[in-house]
Amino acid sequence: MNVPEITLDKIKDARERIRDKVNKTPCIYSLTLSRILQKEVFLKLENLQLTQAFKARGNANKMSLLTEEEKNRGVITASSGNHGQGLSLAALLAGVKATIVLPEVAPQNKIDKIKENKAEVIIKGKTYDDASNFAHKLAKEKNYVYIPSFNDLDIIAGNGSIGLEILEEVPQAQMIICPIGGGGGISGISLAAKQLKADIKIVGVEAEKAPSMLKSIEADRIIELNSAATFADGIAVRKPGEINFRIVKKYVDSIVTVSEEEIKSAIFTLAKEAKIIAEGAGAASVAALLSKKIDTKNISRIVCMISGGNIDMDMLKDILNDFNN
């Protein structure tokens, strides 16, 4: 099976292309987490991205590479929330009509943010897959350009800019821990990081209730789960991307899973101890460390990717109350 190769130069070109369209987010040293874990722990804060999630990067790159004819046709996608925010913002900045199809379970706060970006919002189906099927059908009917959430080389290259930033800010990093949904984020990060520092360890984290990439790697073929019923909607993906699967298989060293309770505990710890707001997907990397799911015996410097901060405020309040009691 051929692995799609995205060169370091292509990732660097993507970063230049999106430089004025996204935030260069900080990668901070967390004294509190470092003391808890007895390691040097750094946090890559994509919750401070323009859309409060890393998806803005890949979408900005993809939008910049569309032809004028494609832009005039308009773009469409399916999303559980963060990708829709990223694409709607990229489209708004480029003056392109965007249609975002979301499932009924999409968080209201994410729907509202997409509407703020002037995109047309369609709620369709109970799951992401239902929304995706409808969006593909509508793309054909209306001649819209379909923009994938993760299974796309330009999206991956844009997300690779995160890997460049991490190793520029923390060149001594020995491990990067990254949440996995469809695999678009970890694909870009691992491609960039491994080309810059071949011996760096890349660890992926999935929700126990949505381990589609782990199951696929174990089976050596794409596996589609019957459900992905995790509250961490940013990583609630039943089937990983084909391109992403091949990249992860080659470049990611290991994948672990975390429970709903472990993710919620990490959200609480990040808020209480590090004063950082993370959504479920965004806290998964820290959850894996705090719950001792990752072998760090010979590792002393770790970067956790906080992939997003778009958590519903009522849910955050409930988590803070539950763990405070």
C-alpha beads as a LAMMPS data file, in Angstrom:
LAMMPS data file: protein, C-alpha beads

325 atoms
324 bonds

1 atom types
1 bond types

-500.0 500.0 xlo xhi
-500.0 500.0 ylo yhi
-500.0 500.0 zlo zhi

Masses

1 110.0

Atoms # bond

1 1 1 0.000 0.000 0.000
2 1 1 1.519 3.313 -1.085
3 1 1 1.810 6.002 1.556
4 1 1 0.967 9.524 0.318
5 1 1 4.080 11.611 0.863
6 1 1 3.825 15.303 1.641
7 1 1 7.276 16.840 1.628
8 1 1 8.495 19.268 4.244
9 1 1 8.662 21.922 1.516
10 1 1 4.979 21.406 0.729
11 1 1 4.086 21.810 4.405
12 1 1 6.256 24.939 4.627
13 1 1 4.571 26.327 1.502
14 1 1 1.187 25.687 3.117
15 1 1 2.270 27.571 6.229
16 1 1 3.307 30.592 4.155
17 1 1 0.018 30.434 2.263
18 1 1 -2.064 30.546 5.452
19 1 1 0.200 32.750 7.565
20 1 1 -2.137 35.766 7.475
21 1 1 -5.302 33.651 7.701
22 1 1 -4.738 31.750 10.974
23 1 1 -3.160 32.297 14.373
24 1 1 0.308 31.010 15.168
25 1 1 -0.726 29.479 18.484
26 1 1 1.549 29.283 21.533
27 1 1 3.153 26.081 22.772
28 1 1 3.457 26.738 26.496
29 1 1 5.277 24.981 29.331
30 1 1 2.784 23.847 31.973
31 1 1 4.438 23.913 35.387
32 1 1 1.401 22.378 37.098
33 1 1 1.044 19.434 34.691
34 1 1 4.801 18.946 34.711
35 1 1 4.738 18.595 38.495
36 1 1 1.738 16.233 38.410
37 1 1 3.317 14.000 35.765
38 1 1 6.982 14.377 36.768
39 1 1 7.823 15.268 33.141
40 1 1 8.341 18.479 31.194
41 1 1 4.887 18.969 29.684
42 1 1 4.110 21.528 26.979
43 1 1 0.668 22.354 25.568
44 1 1 0.105 23.327 21.921
45 1 1 -2.906 25.592 22.302
46 1 1 -5.013 25.228 19.166
47 1 1 -7.977 26.117 21.382
48 1 1 -6.656 29.667 20.814
49 1 1 -6.928 29.314 17.028
50 1 1 -9.258 31.763 15.222
51 1 1 -12.064 29.202 15.308
52 1 1 -10.906 27.740 18.646
53 1 1 -9.840 24.575 16.787
54 1 1 -6.965 23.476 14.535
55 1 1 -9.290 22.807 11.583
56 1 1 -8.898 26.432 10.483
57 1 1 -5.411 25.616 9.158
58 1 1 -6.219 22.864 6.686
59 1 1 -9.277 24.715 5.448
60 1 1 -7.339 27.948 4.894
61 1 1 -4.793 26.039 2.801
62 1 1 -7.466 24.231 0.801
63 1 1 -9.386 27.424 0.108
64 1 1 -6.222 29.190 -1.082
65 1 1 -5.597 26.428 -3.629
66 1 1 -9.072 26.434 -5.220
67 1 1 -9.321 27.841 -8.738
68 1 1 -11.516 30.852 -9.429
69 1 1 -13.957 28.547 -11.229
70 1 1 -14.181 26.332 -8.131
71 1 1 -14.640 29.320 -5.831
72 1 1 -17.460 30.622 -8.019
73 1 1 -19.272 27.281 -7.691
74 1 1 -19.272 27.490 -3.887
75 1 1 -18.107 24.912 -1.355
76 1 1 -19.919 22.376 0.794
77 1 1 -18.960 19.962 3.549
78 1 1 -20.319 17.796 6.328
79 1 1 -19.066 18.419 9.838
80 1 1 -19.690 17.682 13.488
81 1 1 -18.692 21.298 14.129
82 1 1 -15.024 22.301 14.074
83 1 1 -14.378 21.548 10.397
84 1 1 -17.533 23.468 9.525
85 1 1 -16.252 26.465 11.466
86 1 1 -12.885 26.238 9.735
87 1 1 -14.336 26.005 6.238
88 1 1 -16.987 28.674 6.820
89 1 1 -14.336 31.137 8.037
90 1 1 -11.981 30.339 5.140
91 1 1 -14.883 30.815 2.721
92 1 1 -15.950 34.078 4.360
93 1 1 -12.418 35.492 4.089
94 1 1 -12.216 34.426 0.432
95 1 1 -15.700 35.695 -0.485
96 1 1 -16.930 32.200 -1.323
97 1 1 -20.422 30.784 -0.670
98 1 1 -20.267 27.931 1.857
99 1 1 -22.852 25.336 2.834
100 1 1 -22.262 23.291 5.988
101 1 1 -24.306 20.156 6.677
102 1 1 -24.399 19.076 10.328
103 1 1 -26.076 16.153 12.098
104 1 1 -28.786 16.710 14.695
105 1 1 -26.279 15.971 17.483
106 1 1 -23.976 18.878 16.526
107 1 1 -23.450 21.200 19.523
108 1 1 -25.451 24.412 19.322
109 1 1 -22.429 26.576 20.132
110 1 1 -20.656 25.251 17.020
111 1 1 -23.746 25.750 14.846
112 1 1 -23.991 29.368 16.025
113 1 1 -20.318 30.052 15.201
114 1 1 -20.756 28.661 11.671
115 1 1 -23.765 30.932 11.138
116 1 1 -21.681 33.887 12.319
117 1 1 -19.355 33.114 9.400
118 1 1 -22.295 33.691 7.006
119 1 1 -22.467 30.078 5.842
120 1 1 -25.699 28.303 4.974
121 1 1 -26.354 25.699 7.682
122 1 1 -28.355 22.536 6.997
123 1 1 -29.161 20.098 9.819
124 1 1 -29.585 16.612 8.365
125 1 1 -29.588 13.145 9.891
126 1 1 -28.783 11.704 13.283
127 1 1 -25.063 11.068 12.683
128 1 1 -22.080 12.605 10.913
129 1 1 -22.365 9.880 8.267
130 1 1 -25.969 10.865 7.538
131 1 1 -24.876 14.481 7.140
132 1 1 -21.959 13.446 4.934
133 1 1 -24.154 11.374 2.616
134 1 1 -26.571 14.272 2.206
135 1 1 -23.745 16.793 1.630
136 1 1 -22.214 14.635 -1.127
137 1 1 -25.624 14.296 -2.771
138 1 1 -26.236 18.058 -2.597
139 1 1 -22.748 18.762 -3.987
140 1 1 -23.621 16.785 -7.116
141 1 1 -27.038 18.398 -7.478
142 1 1 -25.794 21.975 -7.042
143 1 1 -22.298 21.525 -8.532
144 1 1 -20.681 22.652 -5.276
145 1 1 -17.045 21.762 -4.516
146 1 1 -16.972 19.209 -1.703
147 1 1 -14.229 19.902 0.861
148 1 1 -13.347 16.817 2.964
149 1 1 -12.838 17.158 6.703
150 1 1 -9.617 15.137 6.852
151 1 1 -9.089 12.816 3.874
152 1 1 -7.325 15.365 1.668
153 1 1 -3.642 16.121 1.008
154 1 1 -4.081 19.915 1.033
155 1 1 -5.992 19.774 4.338
156 1 1 -3.244 17.567 5.793
157 1 1 -0.469 19.883 4.563
158 1 1 -2.156 22.886 6.165
159 1 1 -2.484 21.007 9.457
160 1 1 1.203 20.085 9.161
161 1 1 2.017 23.700 10.014
162 1 1 1.255 22.736 13.628
163 1 1 4.145 20.244 13.573
164 1 1 6.516 22.912 12.260
165 1 1 5.509 25.329 15.029
166 1 1 5.829 22.725 17.774
167 1 1 9.430 21.830 16.902
168 1 1 10.405 25.454 16.373
169 1 1 9.110 26.366 19.830
170 1 1 10.051 23.135 21.640
171 1 1 12.950 21.660 19.615
172 1 1 13.844 19.416 22.575
173 1 1 10.455 17.638 22.429
174 1 1 10.711 13.848 22.475
175 1 1 7.017 13.016 22.128
176 1 1 3.923 14.659 20.644
177 1 1 0.512 13.397 21.789
178 1 1 -2.360 14.169 19.452
179 1 1 -6.098 13.400 19.436
180 1 1 -7.403 11.359 16.486
181 1 1 -10.805 11.649 14.856
182 1 1 -10.563 11.047 11.130
183 1 1 -6.809 11.526 11.249
184 1 1 -6.302 14.839 9.436
185 1 1 -4.539 16.558 12.323
186 1 1 -2.190 13.798 13.407
187 1 1 -1.356 13.032 9.754
188 1 1 -0.061 16.547 9.139
189 1 1 1.698 16.819 12.490
190 1 1 3.443 13.452 12.164
191 1 1 4.568 14.120 8.575
192 1 1 6.100 17.461 9.568
193 1 1 7.602 16.295 12.865
194 1 1 9.127 13.058 11.593
195 1 1 10.786 14.833 8.664
196 1 1 12.298 17.382 11.045
197 1 1 13.188 14.950 13.844
198 1 1 13.095 11.278 12.835
199 1 1 13.321 9.887 16.367
200 1 1 10.431 11.875 17.848
201 1 1 7.570 9.707 19.116
202 1 1 4.048 10.443 17.865
203 1 1 1.186 9.034 19.945
204 1 1 -2.461 9.190 18.906
205 1 1 -5.402 9.238 21.317
206 1 1 -8.960 8.148 20.569
207 1 1 -12.081 7.901 22.692
208 1 1 -12.793 4.350 23.886
209 1 1 -16.230 4.727 22.314
210 1 1 -14.844 5.757 18.900
211 1 1 -11.555 3.883 18.258
212 1 1 -11.907 3.758 14.463
213 1 1 -8.249 4.432 13.637
214 1 1 -6.934 1.988 16.248
215 1 1 -9.265 -0.769 15.031
216 1 1 -8.236 -0.048 11.438
217 1 1 -4.520 -0.193 12.249
218 1 1 -5.009 -3.451 14.162
219 1 1 -6.944 -4.986 11.241
220 1 1 -4.584 -3.505 8.612
221 1 1 -7.597 -2.185 6.706
222 1 1 -10.188 0.549 7.103
223 1 1 -12.767 -0.417 9.729
224 1 1 -16.118 1.350 10.039
225 1 1 -17.550 1.271 13.557
226 1 1 -21.237 0.724 14.208
227 1 1 -21.257 3.827 16.378
228 1 1 -19.005 6.557 17.759
229 1 1 -21.093 7.607 20.737
230 1 1 -18.581 9.753 22.622
231 1 1 -19.403 13.183 24.023
232 1 1 -16.060 14.292 22.504
233 1 1 -17.716 15.164 19.193
234 1 1 -14.456 16.393 17.634
235 1 1 -13.126 12.815 17.603
236 1 1 -16.464 10.994 17.176
237 1 1 -15.603 9.439 13.805
238 1 1 -16.825 5.984 12.773
239 1 1 -14.434 5.589 9.828
240 1 1 -10.972 7.155 9.349
241 1 1 -9.822 8.582 6.036
242 1 1 -7.983 6.277 3.629
243 1 1 -5.119 8.752 3.137
244 1 1 -4.927 9.374 6.876
245 1 1 -4.924 5.652 7.658
246 1 1 -1.895 5.085 5.443
247 1 1 0.031 8.028 6.916
248 1 1 -0.801 7.063 10.512
249 1 1 0.201 3.449 9.866
250 1 1 3.663 4.592 8.750
251 1 1 4.404 7.589 10.964
252 1 1 2.452 7.245 14.235
253 1 1 4.225 5.124 16.840
254 1 1 1.222 4.074 18.905
255 1 1 -2.465 4.760 19.550
256 1 1 -4.215 4.599 22.925
257 1 1 -7.813 5.097 24.011
258 1 1 -9.339 7.033 26.900
259 1 1 -12.700 6.707 28.631
260 1 1 -15.407 9.379 28.834
261 1 1 -14.595 9.844 32.536
262 1 1 -10.870 10.217 31.819
263 1 1 -11.564 12.885 29.191
264 1 1 -13.848 14.784 31.563
265 1 1 -11.238 14.571 34.311
266 1 1 -8.656 16.048 31.937
267 1 1 -11.037 18.896 31.009
268 1 1 -11.404 19.624 34.722
269 1 1 -7.643 19.453 35.383
270 1 1 -6.832 21.724 32.442
271 1 1 -9.396 24.277 33.615
272 1 1 -8.497 24.126 37.310
273 1 1 -4.735 23.702 37.191
274 1 1 -3.690 25.220 33.840
275 1 1 -6.563 27.712 33.364
276 1 1 -7.164 26.298 29.872
277 1 1 -10.591 25.622 28.357
278 1 1 -10.566 22.471 26.218
279 1 1 -13.367 20.520 24.583
280 1 1 -13.478 16.735 24.861
281 1 1 -11.341 16.107 21.789
282 1 1 -8.898 18.809 22.853
283 1 1 -8.383 17.299 26.299
284 1 1 -7.877 13.728 25.046
285 1 1 -4.093 14.081 24.809
286 1 1 -3.807 15.188 28.431
287 1 1 -6.318 12.506 29.468
288 1 1 -4.011 9.823 28.066
289 1 1 -1.072 11.169 30.061
290 1 1 -2.953 11.652 33.334
291 1 1 -4.447 8.151 33.153
292 1 1 -1.006 6.614 32.509
293 1 1 -2.052 5.135 29.156
294 1 1 1.230 6.049 27.445
295 1 1 4.661 4.567 28.041
296 1 1 6.856 7.570 28.885
297 1 1 9.608 5.675 30.738
298 1 1 12.445 7.051 28.600
299 1 1 10.691 10.296 27.685
300 1 1 11.157 13.514 29.637
301 1 1 9.782 16.257 27.303
302 1 1 6.240 15.907 25.965
303 1 1 3.970 18.147 23.872
304 1 1 0.204 17.631 24.166
305 1 1 -1.921 18.925 21.318
306 1 1 -4.965 20.770 22.688
307 1 1 -6.845 20.519 19.423
308 1 1 -9.879 22.641 20.292
309 1 1 -11.761 24.576 22.941
310 1 1 -15.298 24.652 21.563
311 1 1 -16.997 23.098 24.558
312 1 1 -20.611 23.827 25.372
313 1 1 -20.643 26.061 28.459
314 1 1 -23.392 24.084 30.194
315 1 1 -21.387 20.889 29.711
316 1 1 -18.260 22.575 31.072
317 1 1 -20.215 23.804 34.107
318 1 1 -21.517 20.284 34.760
319 1 1 -18.002 18.776 34.503
320 1 1 -16.539 21.398 36.851
321 1 1 -19.338 20.802 39.345
322 1 1 -19.023 17.009 39.170
323 1 1 -15.281 16.969 39.809
324 1 1 -15.347 19.732 42.409
325 1 1 -17.710 17.687 44.578

Bonds

1 1 1 2
2 1 2 3
3 1 3 4
4 1 4 5
5 1 5 6
6 1 6 7
7 1 7 8
8 1 8 9
9 1 9 10
10 1 10 11
11 1 11 12
12 1 12 13
13 1 13 14
14 1 14 15
15 1 15 16
16 1 16 17
17 1 17 18
18 1 18 19
19 1 19 20
20 1 20 21
21 1 21 22
22 1 22 23
23 1 23 24
24 1 24 25
25 1 25 26
26 1 26 27
27 1 27 28
28 1 28 29
29 1 29 30
30 1 30 31
31 1 31 32
32 1 32 33
33 1 33 34
34 1 34 35
35 1 35 36
36 1 36 37
37 1 37 38
38 1 38 39
39 1 39 40
40 1 40 41
41 1 41 42
42 1 42 43
43 1 43 44
44 1 44 45
45 1 45 46
46 1 46 47
47 1 47 48
48 1 48 49
49 1 49 50
50 1 50 51
51 1 51 52
52 1 52 53
53 1 53 54
54 1 54 55
55 1 55 56
56 1 56 57
57 1 57 58
58 1 58 59
59 1 59 60
60 1 60 61
61 1 61 62
62 1 62 63
63 1 63 64
64 1 64 65
65 1 65 66
66 1 66 67
67 1 67 68
68 1 68 69
69 1 69 70
70 1 70 71
71 1 71 72
72 1 72 73
73 1 73 74
74 1 74 75
75 1 75 76
76 1 76 77
77 1 77 78
78 1 78 79
79 1 79 80
80 1 80 81
81 1 81 82
82 1 82 83
83 1 83 84
84 1 84 85
85 1 85 86
86 1 86 87
87 1 87 88
88 1 88 89
89 1 89 90
90 1 90 91
91 1 91 92
92 1 92 93
93 1 93 94
94 1 94 95
95 1 95 96
96 1 96 97
97 1 97 98
98 1 98 99
99 1 99 100
100 1 100 101
101 1 101 102
102 1 102 103
103 1 103 104
104 1 104 105
105 1 105 106
106 1 106 107
107 1 107 108
108 1 108 109
109 1 109 110
110 1 110 111
111 1 111 112
112 1 112 113
113 1 113 114
114 1 114 115
115 1 115 116
116 1 116 117
117 1 117 118
118 1 118 119
119 1 119 120
120 1 120 121
121 1 121 122
122 1 122 123
123 1 123 124
124 1 124 125
125 1 125 126
126 1 126 127
127 1 127 128
128 1 128 129
129 1 129 130
130 1 130 131
131 1 131 132
132 1 132 133
133 1 133 134
134 1 134 135
135 1 135 136
136 1 136 137
137 1 137 138
138 1 138 139
139 1 139 140
140 1 140 141
141 1 141 142
142 1 142 143
143 1 143 144
144 1 144 145
145 1 145 146
146 1 146 147
147 1 147 148
148 1 148 149
149 1 149 150
150 1 150 151
151 1 151 152
152 1 152 153
153 1 153 154
154 1 154 155
155 1 155 156
156 1 156 157
157 1 157 158
158 1 158 159
159 1 159 160
160 1 160 161
161 1 161 162
162 1 162 163
163 1 163 164
164 1 164 165
165 1 165 166
166 1 166 167
167 1 167 168
168 1 168 169
169 1 169 170
170 1 170 171
171 1 171 172
172 1 172 173
173 1 173 174
174 1 174 175
175 1 175 176
176 1 176 177
177 1 177 178
178 1 178 179
179 1 179 180
180 1 180 181
181 1 181 182
182 1 182 183
183 1 183 184
184 1 184 185
185 1 185 186
186 1 186 187
187 1 187 188
188 1 188 189
189 1 189 190
190 1 190 191
191 1 191 192
192 1 192 193
193 1 193 194
194 1 194 195
195 1 195 196
196 1 196 197
197 1 197 198
198 1 198 199
199 1 199 200
200 1 200 201
201 1 201 202
202 1 202 203
203 1 203 204
204 1 204 205
205 1 205 206
206 1 206 207
207 1 207 208
208 1 208 209
209 1 209 210
210 1 210 211
211 1 211 212
212 1 212 213
213 1 213 214
214 1 214 215
215 1 215 216
216 1 216 217
217 1 217 218
218 1 218 219
219 1 219 220
220 1 220 221
221 1 221 222
222 1 222 223
223 1 223 224
224 1 224 225
225 1 225 226
226 1 226 227
227 1 227 228
228 1 228 229
229 1 229 230
230 1 230 231
231 1 231 232
232 1 232 233
233 1 233 234
234 1 234 235
235 1 235 236
236 1 236 237
237 1 237 238
238 1 238 239
239 1 239 240
240 1 240 241
241 1 241 242
242 1 242 243
243 1 243 244
244 1 244 245
245 1 245 246
246 1 246 247
247 1 247 248
248 1 248 249
249 1 249 250
250 1 250 251
251 1 251 252
252 1 252 253
253 1 253 254
254 1 254 255
255 1 255 256
256 1 256 257
257 1 257 258
258 1 258 259
259 1 259 260
260 1 260 261
261 1 261 262
262 1 262 263
263 1 263 264
264 1 264 265
265 1 265 266
266 1 266 267
267 1 267 268
268 1 268 269
269 1 269 270
270 1 270 271
271 1 271 272
272 1 272 273
273 1 273 274
274 1 274 275
275 1 275 276
276 1 276 277
277 1 277 278
278 1 278 279
279 1 279 280
280 1 280 281
281 1 281 282
282 1 282 283
283 1 283 284
284 1 284 285
285 1 285 286
286 1 286 287
287 1 287 288
288 1 288 289
289 1 289 290
290 1 290 291
291 1 291 292
292 1 292 293
293 1 293 294
294 1 294 295
295 1 295 296
296 1 296 297
297 1 297 298
298 1 298 299
299 1 299 300
300 1 300 301
301 1 301 302
302 1 302 303
303 1 303 304
304 1 304 305
305 1 305 306
306 1 306 307
307 1 307 308
308 1 308 309
309 1 309 310
310 1 310 311
311 1 311 312
312 1 312 313
313 1 313 314
314 1 314 315
315 1 315 316
316 1 316 317
317 1 317 318
318 1 318 319
319 1 319 320
320 1 320 321
321 1 321 322
322 1 322 323
323 1 323 324
324 1 324 325
